Amino acid sequence: MKNILKSKTFWTSIAAIAASGAGYADGILTTGAALQTVATGLVGIFLRMAMGKLSAQIADTAPTIEQPASAGTPAAGESA
């Protein structure tokens, strides 16, 4: 949860939800438009959380690629 609070996507979604409520209360947005904006904000939050979890799972399960040892290759500045 700490990582999501540092996310720009999270705060942009919260701002969209707040603006939707303010627009509806002021009469600028219709009920349908306000609900659509809230839904879009929630989708942004939940997709951001899902992407964070998915990237963590990928990092945990990804195979480690080891670099081959260069036994027969001379080091820089050495002659063969």
N, C-alpha and C positions, 0 to 999 in steps of 0.2 A: 504494500500500500504506500510505502514511503516513496518509491520510484514514481508512482502515478501522480503524486502531489507535486513533483518537480517537473512534470510534463507540460509543455506548452499546449499540447492537444487537449489535455484535461481542462486547463483553465480557459481555453477558448470555448470548449463545449459548455462549461459552467456559465460563461458570459452569454453565450447564445441562449441558454435556458432562461437566465435572468432577464435578458432583453425580450424574450418571448413573453414572459409573464408581465413585464412592464408594458409591452406593446398591446397586449390583450386588455390589461387593466385600463389603459388610456383610450382604448377603443380604436387604435390604429390597425391592429391585427384582428381578423376574424377568428372564431374558435378553431376552424380547420387549419388556418395558417399557423396559429399559435401551437397547436398540437403537433403539426408537422415539424416545426422548428424544435420543439422539445424532443421529439423522436429522433431528429437528426443529431441533436446534442448528445442524447443517450447512446446512440449508435457510435458516435465518436469516442465516447468514454469507454464503452465495452470493447470496441475493436482495439483500442490502444492497450487495454489491459490484456486482451487475448494475444496480441502481437508480442507483448513483453513476456508473457508466459511461454509462448511458442519459441521465441528466440532463446530463452533460458534452457528449454528442453533440448533444443538443437545443439546448443553449446555443451550441454552435459552428455549427450549421446553421440556426438560427432567423433569419428575415429581420429586418433592422433597420428599424424604423418611424421615419421622420423626421417631426418636428413641422413643420407648415406655417408659413410665415412670416406674421405678421399685419401685412401692409403697409398695409391700409386701416383698421385698427382703431387708434383713438387709445390711447395709453398711459394709465396711471392718473394722474389729476390734469390731463390735457390735455383741451381741448374739441375737438369735431369741426369 
